Amino acid sequence: MEQKPIIGISMGDPFGNGPEITVKTLADASLYDRCRPLVVGDASSMAYALKVARKRGGPALELHPIHAVSEAKFTYGTVDVLDLGLVPADKIPDTADGDPQPFHIGPSEIGGEASFQYVKKVIDLAMADEIDATVTNAISKEAINMAGHHYSGHTEIYADFTGTDRYTMMLAHENLRVVHVSTHVSLREACDRVKKARVLECIRIANDGCKALGIEHPKIGVAGLNPHCGENGMFGREEIEEIQPAIDEALAEGIDIPEKKPTPPDTVFSKALGGWYDIVVVMYHDQGHIPLKVKGFVYNKEEKHWEAVAGVNITLGLPIIRASVDHGTGFGHAGDGHANELSLVNAIDYAIRLANHRKKA
């Protein structure tokens, strides 16, 4: 019988919402029918998150701190935590007496160092084939830089520690998927990065990424950079000089770009939702993030809470599998018991899907 994939879940910033979201996710017994989940983090933080869950009426899950993957039980009701011992218990509030309260700690050097080491550990485990895929909870870019790790996000950490030069971020929610020509740079620099070679690289990675998800014949949309795709050069020439040449070369390679030209950014996502494309290549961070979050983030204004915080971030082009939540650390709300786990559930499901496809390939 084929073994279910082992999914390594980095805990995220210990003073953010990652530990609580992880506990809520592992409270679903059906998850253990699909994979073998392993949390990489600190037992002290996970113990606190379990207390928060119990105070809010969640199941009485038991903590199982371990120091090697081989020690994990992978049994529902037991939360296996590869304990790195980076956050002393006295740094975590005690909820034994009274209701859980938000931390109000925010970005910190200790949180940044711990969350960076959790990420590095899951990468090491995946590179050593001890786990089949990695899933990351949110980290604070400010905190990891406070700790001396000068990266702009998870994507760059993964690229560095896996020795990867060709990679891109894919965001996904249901059937809406996007990949980015650039991500964590200024908008001014993002415009400068729209070059034929990078656009073509992202088209190729998008095509390969869809195939890794089991989409046999991906259809790819390519967003323009400028309003109206530049209006034949009136509002900018990137479409003419950089994006169209990349599309032409991709078409010559047999990649399916139905419109055979860049699509205006204000219509490309409506077309994607309508089934025109399996994935859209976008030119910069917010061009892709905004439509994904409009669709996946749902706020209930009457009850003043998020009903859904969905969306998955997948790094394509890596030698290992990495999926992630598509939201922040929730500083200021961590510890209040209201964190929404939907994004982590979806990220794990994507990781399982990719791991199973890789095993069959």
C-alpha positions as a printed Julia matrix, in Angstrom:
361×3 Matrix{Float64}:
   0.0    0.0     0.0
   1.38   3.41   -1.0
   2.28   5.63    1.94
   0.51   8.94    2.35
   2.87  11.89    1.85
   4.58  13.45    4.85
   3.8   17.19    4.86
   6.18  19.36    6.88
   4.35  22.44    8.22
   6.52  25.31    9.45
   4.8   26.95   12.4
   5.28  30.57   11.34
   6.12  33.43   13.69
   5.61  32.14   17.26
   3.88  35.4    18.2
   1.59  35.33   15.17
  -1.45  33.28   14.2
   0.42  30.31   12.7
   0.35  28.02   15.76
  -3.41  28.52   16.26
  -4.19  28.04   12.57
  -2.1   24.86   12.6
  -3.99  23.46   15.59
  -7.36  24.23   13.99
  -6.22  22.49   10.81
  -4.99  19.4    12.63
  -8.31  19.18   14.49
  -9.84  17.79   11.27
  -9.5   14.02   11.39
  -9.98  13.71    7.62
  -6.62  15.4     7.07
  -4.91  12.27    8.38
  -6.69  10.23    5.69
  -4.87  12.28    3.04
  -1.4   12.85    4.51
   0.95  12.56    7.46
   1.29  16.07    8.92
   4.38  17.14   10.86
   4.7   20.56   12.5
   8.17  22.13   12.61
   8.39  24.77   15.32
   8.4   25.11   19.08
   6.55  22.91   21.54
   6.06  25.92   23.83
   4.09  27.83   21.16
   2.08  24.81   20.09
   1.18  24.04   23.72
  -0.2   27.57   24.03
  -2.16  27.2    20.78
  -3.68  23.95   22.07
  -4.81  25.79   25.21
  -6.38  28.51   23.06
  -8.25  25.85   21.06
  -9.56  24.15   24.19
 -10.72  27.48   25.67
 -12.69  28.06   22.47
 -14.34  24.63   22.55
 -11.95  22.82   20.24
 -10.98  19.15   20.58
  -8.53  18.1    23.26
  -5.55  17.33   21.05
  -2.35  16.1    22.7
   1.09  17.55   22.04
   3.86  15.16   20.98
   7.25  16.91   20.91
   9.85  15.01   18.86
  13.39  15.55   17.59
  13.38  13.37   14.45
  10.81  12.59   11.76
  11.08   8.9    12.64
   9.61   9.63   16.08
   6.32  10.98   14.71
   3.1    9.03   15.36
   1.05  10.58   12.51
  -2.14   9.71   14.4
  -5.2   11.92   14.71
  -5.48  13.43   18.16
  -1.71  13.74   18.51
   0.08  16.84   17.22
   3.59  15.82   16.2
   5.93  18.8    16.66
   9.56  18.68   15.63
  10.64  20.9    18.52
  13.53  23.26   17.77
  13.42  24.71   21.3
  13.95  28.31   20.2
  11.19  30.03   22.19
  11.38  29.56   25.99
   8.06  28.76   27.64
   8.27  31.93   29.74
   7.99  33.99   26.54
   4.53  32.54   25.87
   1.53  33.81   27.9
  -0.09  31.31   30.26
  -3.79  30.83   29.58
  -4.51  28.41   32.39
  -6.43  31.08   34.3
  -8.8   33.14   32.17
  -9.62  33.53   28.5
  -6.9   33.67   25.84
  -5.85  37.2    24.99
  -3.98  38.6    21.99
  -0.21  38.74   22.42
   0.31  42.33   21.26
   4.0   41.5    20.84
   4.37  42.22   17.13
   7.58  41.75   15.13
  10.52  40.77   17.32
  14.06  39.51   16.95
  13.31  36.27   18.81
  10.22  35.63   16.68
  12.12  36.42   13.49
  15.01  34.09   14.35
  12.67  31.26   15.34
  10.44  31.53   12.28
  13.47  31.67    9.97
  14.9   28.5    11.52
  11.57  26.66   11.16
  11.59  27.44    7.44
  15.21  26.41    7.02
  14.5   23.13    8.83
  11.58  22.11    6.61
  13.71  22.92    3.56
  16.52  20.73    4.91
  14.09  17.87    5.62
  12.62  18.07    2.1
  16.03  18.27    0.44
  17.04  15.16    2.41
  13.82  13.36    1.3
  12.69  12.94    4.91
   9.41  14.67    4.05
   7.5   14.83    0.76
   6.4   18.47    0.74
   6.58  21.65    2.77
   3.83  24.07    3.8
   4.62  27.4     5.44
   2.66  29.54    7.86
   3.14  33.3     7.8
   6.39  34.96    8.83
   7.14  38.64    9.38
   9.62  40.04    6.88
  10.41  42.79    9.38
  11.09  40.26   12.15
  13.42  38.01   10.15
  15.39  41.06    9.06
  15.56  42.21   12.71
  17.14  38.81   13.38
  19.79  39.42   10.71
  18.3   37.32    7.89
  18.0   39.73    5.0
  15.38  38.17    2.76
  12.24  39.74    1.37
  10.13  36.64    2.01
   9.74  32.87    1.99
  10.25  32.63   -1.77
  13.76  34.07   -1.63
  14.7   31.9     1.36
  13.63  28.78   -0.5
  15.47  29.82   -3.65
  18.67  30.47   -1.7
  18.71  27.26    0.34
  17.74  25.05   -2.61
  20.19  26.72   -5.01
  17.4   27.69   -7.42
  17.78  30.47  -10.0
  14.59  30.0   -12.05
  11.5   30.3    -9.88
   8.31  32.29   -9.44
   5.39  32.64   -7.07
   2.03  31.12   -7.99
  -1.09  32.21   -6.13
  -4.19  30.07   -6.38
  -7.75  30.11   -5.12
 -10.09  27.5    -6.53
  -9.59  27.73  -10.33
  -7.96  31.17  -10.37
  -4.16  30.91  -10.59
  -1.49  33.53  -11.24
   2.31  33.58  -11.51
   4.42  36.71  -11.15
   7.21  38.19  -13.25
   8.3   40.07  -10.1
   7.12  40.12   -6.49
   8.8   41.88   -3.58
  10.29  44.94   -5.27
   9.11  48.52   -5.66
   6.58  49.25   -8.37
   9.19  51.35  -10.17
  11.61  48.41  -10.2
   8.83  45.99  -11.14
   8.27  47.91  -14.37
  11.97  47.7   -15.15
  11.89  43.92  -14.64
   9.37  43.32  -17.42
  11.86  41.87  -19.89
  11.35  39.29  -22.61
  13.61  36.67  -21.0
  11.85  36.85  -17.61
   8.34  36.92  -19.12
   9.17  33.86  -21.24
  10.66  32.11  -18.22
   7.45  32.7   -16.24
   5.27  31.45  -19.11
   7.31  28.25  -19.21
   7.21  27.82  -15.42
   3.44  28.44  -15.42
   2.98  25.79  -18.1
   5.1   23.26  -16.19
   3.38  24.14  -12.9
  -0.06  23.45  -14.3
   1.11  20.12  -15.64
   2.47  19.27  -12.17
  -1.07  19.84  -10.87
  -2.41  17.35  -13.39
  -3.63  19.84  -16.03
  -2.52  18.07  -19.2
  -2.96  20.92  -21.69
  -2.7   24.24  -19.84
  -4.15  27.4   -21.34
  -2.17  30.48  -20.32
  -3.19  34.12  -20.23
  -0.51  36.82  -20.19
  -1.42  40.16  -18.64
  -0.13  43.41  -20.05
   1.7   45.93  -17.9
   0.17  49.2   -19.04
  -3.46  50.42  -19.33
  -5.07  48.93  -22.43
  -1.82  46.99  -22.99
  -0.16  50.27  -23.95
  -2.66  51.2   -26.7
  -0.14  50.39  -29.46
   2.62  52.31  -27.71
   0.69  55.41  -26.61
   0.83  54.45  -22.91
   4.06  52.45  -22.88
   6.0   50.08  -25.11
   6.64  47.1   -22.82
   3.89  45.06  -24.51
   5.42  45.65  -27.94
   9.11  45.32  -27.06
   9.14  42.72  -24.27
   5.86  40.87  -23.66
   4.75  40.09  -27.22
   8.19  38.71  -28.24
   8.07  36.4   -25.19
   4.58  35.23  -26.18
   5.68  34.61  -29.76
   8.57  32.43  -28.62
   6.35  30.5   -26.18
   3.81  29.86  -28.95
   6.62  28.56  -31.16
   7.47  26.08  -28.37
   3.92  24.74  -28.42
   2.67  26.48  -25.27
  -1.04  27.31  -25.52
  -1.69  31.05  -25.14
  -5.22  31.28  -26.6
  -5.21  35.02  -27.39
  -1.65  34.97  -28.76
  -1.02  38.43  -27.31
  -1.04  40.19  -23.93
  -4.47  40.74  -22.4
  -5.42  44.06  -20.75
  -5.0   43.66  -16.96
  -8.52  44.97  -16.26
 -10.16  42.07  -18.14
  -7.7   39.18  -17.89
  -8.98  37.97  -14.5
 -12.64  38.02  -15.5
 -11.67  35.85  -18.46
  -9.68  33.54  -16.18
 -12.67  33.12  -13.86
 -14.74  32.38  -16.95
 -12.49  29.48  -17.88
 -10.49  31.09  -20.69
  -7.2   30.23  -18.97
  -5.86  27.78  -16.42
  -3.31  30.32  -15.21
  -2.39  33.98  -15.77
   1.14  35.38  -15.98
   1.1   38.78  -14.24
   3.76  41.45  -14.38
   4.08  42.44  -10.7
   3.04  41.64   -7.12
  -0.24  43.51   -6.65
  -1.46  42.86  -10.19
  -1.82  39.23   -9.15
  -2.45  39.51   -5.42
  -5.39  41.9    -5.54
  -7.79  39.74   -7.64
  -6.85  36.62   -5.66
  -7.56  38.3    -2.35
 -10.77  39.96   -3.55
 -12.01  36.47   -4.36
 -10.54  34.57   -1.42
 -10.82  37.01    1.51
 -14.38  37.49    2.8
 -15.1   39.9     5.67
 -18.4   39.88    7.57
 -18.97  43.56    8.35
 -21.96  42.91   10.63
 -20.15  40.41   12.84
 -16.76  42.11   12.29
 -14.67  39.05   11.51
 -13.19  37.27    8.51
 -15.41  34.43    7.31
 -12.75  33.27    4.86
  -9.07  34.0     4.43
  -8.34  31.66    1.54
  -5.69  31.45   -1.11
  -2.52  29.44   -1.57
   0.99  30.55   -2.47
   3.11  27.96   -4.29
   6.72  28.49   -5.34
   7.24  26.98   -8.78
  10.63  25.99  -10.15
  12.05  24.56   -6.9
  13.44  21.02   -6.54
  11.09  20.55   -3.55
   7.4   21.29   -3.04
   6.45  24.45   -1.19
   2.91  25.73   -0.6
   1.95  28.49    1.81
  -0.88  30.43    3.34
  -1.66  33.68    1.54
  -2.04  35.99    4.52
   0.06  37.69    7.16
   1.0   36.87   10.73
  -2.05  38.47   12.34
  -0.02  40.29   15.0
  -2.46  41.84   17.46
  -4.98  39.04   16.97
  -2.72  36.08   17.74
  -3.99  34.46   20.91
  -7.62  35.54   20.59
  -8.75  32.2    19.16
 -10.39  33.6    16.02
  -7.71  32.79   13.43
  -9.09  31.31   10.21
  -7.48  28.08    9.01
  -8.94  27.84    5.48
  -5.81  29.09    3.72
  -3.61  26.53    5.51
  -6.08  23.72    4.73
  -5.98  24.68    1.05
  -2.18  24.94    1.07
  -1.85  21.45    2.53
  -4.27  20.07   -0.05
  -2.19  21.63   -2.85
   0.98  20.16   -1.33
  -0.64  16.71   -1.16
  -1.77  16.99   -4.77
   1.72  17.99   -5.95
   3.42  15.3    -3.86
   1.14  12.55   -5.16
   1.61  13.71   -8.76
   5.39  13.75   -8.29
   5.33  10.18   -6.97
   3.42   9.02  -10.05
   5.67  10.91  -12.5
